[in-house]
Amino acid sequence: MINSRYTQDLQQDLQQANKDKKTYSKQIKIFKNELFKVLEIQFKEWSLSKSEQEVALLLLLKGLSLEEISQIRGTKEKTIRQQQASTIYQKSNLKGRHELSAYFAVKSLF
């Protein structure tokens, strides 16, 4: 009987975990959509070009290095650094990727 009760408890726990997973998946999807809306609005306020927006997303969301971004985009790292990352920071009045990340972390809290 102990094993039977233990098995029932495990099955109930598994069912609850599956329900929780569905709930969390929906919440994550909503959060991601809202985050992208916030990013899109802010990028427009800063007048970032499409390529600058792409670089900013790769810096922020993926946490990629400039070298990794240059490989993905098929350009030189110097181009990413000088023409895009620097322009992003200038347009946003932020000093670098850490301030860029912190800006959106703080913004999402309030």
C-alpha positions as CSV (number, residue, x, y, z in Angstrom):
1,M,0.0,0.0,0.0
2,I,2.8,2.4,0.7
3,N,4.2,2.0,-2.9
4,S,0.7,2.5,-4.3
5,R,0.2,5.7,-2.3
6,Y,3.7,6.9,-3.3
7,T,2.9,6.2,-6.9
8,Q,-0.3,8.1,-6.7
9,D,1.4,11.1,-5.1
10,L,4.1,11.0,-7.8
11,Q,1.4,11.0,-10.5
12,Q,-0.4,13.9,-8.9
13,D,2.9,15.8,-8.6
14,L,3.6,15.1,-12.3
15,Q,0.1,16.3,-13.4
16,Q,0.6,19.5,-11.3
17,A,4.0,20.1,-12.8
18,N,2.5,19.7,-16.3
19,K,-0.2,22.3,-15.5
20,D,2.4,24.6,-14.1
21,K,4.5,24.2,-17.2
22,K,1.6,25.3,-19.4
23,T,0.9,28.3,-17.2
24,Y,4.5,29.4,-17.1
25,S,4.9,28.9,-20.8
26,K,1.9,31.2,-21.4
27,Q,3.3,33.8,-19.0
28,I,6.8,33.7,-20.6
29,K,5.2,34.2,-24.0
30,I,3.3,37.2,-22.8
31,F,6.4,38.6,-21.1
32,K,8.5,38.2,-24.3
33,N,5.9,40.0,-26.3
34,E,5.7,42.8,-23.9
35,L,9.5,43.1,-23.7
36,F,9.8,43.3,-27.5
37,K,7.2,46.0,-27.5
38,V,9.2,48.0,-25.0
39,L,12.4,47.5,-26.9
40,E,10.7,48.5,-30.2
41,I,9.3,51.7,-28.7
42,Q,12.6,52.7,-27.1
43,F,14.6,51.9,-30.3
44,K,12.2,54.1,-32.2
45,E,12.6,56.9,-29.7
46,W,16.4,56.6,-30.1
47,S,16.0,56.6,-33.9
48,L,18.0,53.4,-34.3
49,S,18.3,52.0,-37.8
50,K,17.2,48.4,-38.5
51,S,20.8,47.2,-38.4
52,E,21.4,49.1,-35.1
53,Q,18.3,47.5,-33.6
54,E,19.5,44.1,-34.6
55,V,22.9,44.6,-33.0
56,A,21.2,46.0,-29.9
57,L,19.0,42.9,-29.6
58,L,22.0,40.6,-30.0
59,L,23.9,42.5,-27.4
60,L,20.9,42.7,-25.0
61,L,19.0,39.5,-25.4
62,K,21.6,37.1,-26.5
63,G,24.5,38.6,-24.7
64,L,26.7,38.1,-27.7
65,S,30.2,39.6,-28.0
66,L,30.9,42.0,-30.9
67,E,33.0,39.3,-32.5
68,E,30.1,36.9,-32.4
69,I,27.7,39.5,-33.8
70,S,30.1,40.2,-36.6
71,Q,30.3,36.5,-37.5
72,I,26.5,36.3,-37.5
73,R,26.1,39.4,-39.6
74,G,29.0,38.6,-41.9
75,T,30.9,41.8,-41.2
76,K,34.1,42.8,-39.5
77,E,34.1,43.2,-35.8
78,K,35.5,46.7,-36.3
79,T,32.4,47.6,-38.3
80,I,30.1,46.4,-35.6
81,R,32.1,48.3,-32.9
82,Q,32.6,51.6,-34.7
83,Q,29.6,52.0,-36.9
84,Q,26.8,50.3,-35.0
85,A,27.5,49.7,-31.3
86,S,29.1,53.2,-30.9
87,T,26.1,54.8,-32.7
88,I,23.7,52.9,-30.5
89,Y,25.4,54.2,-27.4
90,Q,25.5,57.7,-28.8
91,K,21.9,57.8,-29.8
92,S,20.8,56.3,-26.4
93,N,23.1,58.6,-24.4
94,L,24.5,55.5,-22.7
95,K,28.2,54.7,-22.2
96,G,28.2,51.0,-23.2
97,R,26.6,47.6,-23.2
98,H,26.4,47.4,-19.4
99,E,24.5,50.7,-19.2
100,L,22.3,49.5,-22.1
101,S,21.4,46.3,-20.3
102,A,20.9,48.1,-17.0
103,Y,18.6,50.7,-18.7
104,F,16.2,48.0,-19.8
105,A,16.5,46.0,-16.6
106,V,15.5,49.1,-14.5
107,K,12.9,50.1,-17.0
108,S,11.2,46.6,-16.8
109,L,11.0,46.9,-13.0
110,F,9.0,50.1,-13.1
